[in-house]
Amino acid sequence: MQVSLQEAAAAAALGEVPVGAIVVHDGVIIGRGYNLRESSNDPTSHAEMIAIRQAAETLGSWRLLDCTLYVTLEPCVMCMGAIILARIPRLVFGCRDPRVGAVGSIYDLSKDDRFNHRVAVTEGVLGDICSEMLSDFFRQLRAKRKKGSESIDNK
């Protein structure tokens, strides 16, 4: 999870929402990513999606069997769909996403019997740090926006 936090910090440095992810296979990181939605103007450029694509390329297979995905924030529906379709057996995440989380917050796709694949989930790993990184980012973003609107009002 420490490496996922480093990925999240790289996203924040670009002004992206600080979410980072890695895919590990046999103790080796084979995929890594961080949010790039704003930079790429691509709504699918979530940290998990980027890490999963890189891991599949590294293994030369879309089936990411025997892999673990570590991500700082609870995955959304799109990312959980990719995790399930990639057959990733284990997911570890830091903090919940009460707005769009699909691993228990608004849905729980990891346990849905209608899918042919289940995902074992461990949550809360470095959760306080993950949550604080997100809170700090949005606090700073609101402050910048407020300061920007004040400078417009003063003209």
N, C-alpha and C positions, 0 to 999 in steps of 0.2 A: 504494500500500500504506500510505502514511502516513495517509491518510484512513480506511482500514480499521482501522488501529491506534487512531485517535481514536474510532471507533465501538466498538471493543473496550473502550476505557477507560470509555466511557459505560456499557457493560454491567457492568463491574467495580464502578463507583460504585453500581449498584443491587443489588450482591451476586450478579449473574449471572456465569456463566462468561464470561470476556472473549474473545469471538470477535466480530469485526466484518467486514462485507462491504460492497462497493459494486459497482454495475454502471455501466460507462462505455460511452457511445455517442457516436461522433464527438468524443471528447475531453471530453464533458460527463457529469457524474454524473447518472444518471437514476433510480437506486435506491440506497438505503442501508439498512443494518439492523445490529442487534446482537442477541445472544441475549436472549430474553425468556421462556424456558420457565418459570422459577420465578415471575416476576411475573404471567404470564398463565395459568399452569397448563395450558399448551398444549404438548404434546410436539413439535409441528411448528414452534414459534416459534424456529427457528434463524436465525442472522444471514443466511445465504444465502437462505432461503425468504422472509424479509421483504424483502430487497433485490430479489429476483426479482419478487415481487408488485408492489412499487412501480414497478419498471422497466416491467413489462407495462402497468400502468395509465398510466404516463407516455407510452409509445409508442402506447397504444391497440391493442396486439396481444400475443398470447401468444408470438409468434415473436420472440425477441430476437436477430435476425440482426445481424451487424456489432457485437456487444457483447462486452465483456470483463468477467468477474466477478473481482474481487480479494477474497480472503478470507484472514484471518490463520491459519486452521487448515485442514488437509486436509479436504475435505467427506466427510460420511458417505454411506451408501447412499441415504438419502432425498433428501439435497441433490443428489447426483450424478444421481439420477433426474430431479429437477426441472431441473437444468442441461441434461441431454440432451433432455428433453421440450420445454424452452423454446428449443431449437436454439442455445444459446449456443456460439459457435465457439471461444472462448478462455477458459481458466481460469488465474489466477495465484494461488498460495497461498504462505503463509509457511512454516509448519512442518508436519511430518507428525503424524498421529494414529494411533499404533500400535495403539490399542484398536479403533477403528471406521472408520479411514480407507478410503475407497473409490476412491482414486486411486493405488494401489500398495501401501499398507500391508497391508490384508487382502484387498482386491479391487482390480481396476483397471477400473472401468466406462468410463473414458475411451477405452479401446482395444478394447472388446469388439465383435467383428465381428457379433454378433447384433443390435446396434442399428443403426438407419438413420442415425445421426448420430455423428460422432466429435468429440471435444473436444481441441484442442491445449492442452497443459499446460506451464506454467512453474512450477517449484517452488523454494522456498528464498529468495524475495525477502524481505529483512529477517527471515529465518527465526530468527536468534538472538534478535532483539528480540521476535518473536511468541512464541517458546518461553519466553523468560524471563518475559514477562507472565503466561502461563498458570502457570508454575511458582511465581511469586510469589503469585498468587491462591490456589492450592491450599495452599501453605505457610501463608499467613495463615489460611485456612479451617481447616486442621488445628490450628493454634495456638489459634484461638478455641474450637474444639470441645473441645480438651484442657483449656483454661482453664475452660470451662463445666462439664466433668465434675469437675474438681478442686474447684470451688466447691460442687458438689452433695455431693461426698465429705466436705467439711469441715463440713457442717451436722449 
